[in-house]
Amino acid sequence: MFRKLTRSEAKAELARKGWSNRALAKWWECTEEYSSKVVNDENRKRHFDDALRGLPVCPKELRDGDKN
């Protein structure tokens, strides 16, 4: 059975794929506060770990949007 991601592992997974919290919030269609809460909560439900692990590389247009 897979163990849950730690906060550091979740953040590293996002960084590895080029995701910022702002870009993730846009992708998930939620607020930045909510996506941050999910990433930082080590007691998050397992489906969020699956979602974080399964994210594609962040699309360029979302990465570019962080610079504005």
C-alpha positions in Angstrom: 0.0 0.0 0.0 1.3 3.5 -0.9 1.9 5.9 2.0 0.7 9.4 1.9 2.9 12.2 0.6 4.5 14.4 3.2 4.2 18.1 2.8 7.8 18.3 1.5 7.1 15.5 -1.0 3.9 17.1 -2.2 5.7 20.4 -2.8 8.6 18.6 -4.5 6.3 16.8 -6.8 4.6 20.0 -7.9 8.0 21.7 -8.4 9.3 18.8 -10.4 6.4 19.2 -12.8 6.6 23.0 -12.9 3.5 23.8 -10.9 3.1 26.8 -8.7 0.2 27.1 -6.2 -1.4 29.8 -8.4 -1.2 27.6 -11.5 -2.6 24.6 -9.6 -5.5 26.6 -8.4 -6.3 27.6 -11.9 -6.0 24.0 -13.1 -8.2 22.7 -10.3 -10.6 25.6 -10.7 -10.4 26.5 -7.0 -8.9 29.3 -4.9 -5.1 29.5 -4.2 -6.0 29.2 -0.5 -7.7 25.8 -1.1 -4.9 24.3 -3.2 -2.4 25.5 -0.7 -4.4 23.9 2.1 -4.5 20.6 0.2 -0.7 20.6 -0.5 0.2 21.5 3.1 -2.2 19.1 4.8 -0.3 15.9 5.6 -3.7 14.4 6.6 -5.2 15.1 3.2 -7.4 12.4 1.7 -5.6 9.9 -0.4 -7.4 11.0 -3.6 -5.5 14.3 -3.4 -2.2 12.4 -3.2 -3.3 10.5 -6.3 -4.2 13.8 -8.0 -0.8 15.4 -7.1 1.1 12.4 -8.3 -0.9 12.2 -11.5 -0.6 15.9 -12.6 0.9 16.5 -16.0 3.7 18.9 -16.5 2.3 22.3 -16.0 1.1 23.8 -19.3 3.3 26.7 -20.5 0.3 29.1 -20.5 -0.3 28.5 -16.8 3.4 28.9 -16.0 3.5 32.1 -18.0 0.4 33.4 -16.2 2.4 33.3 -12.9 4.6 36.1 -14.1 1.8 38.7 -14.3 
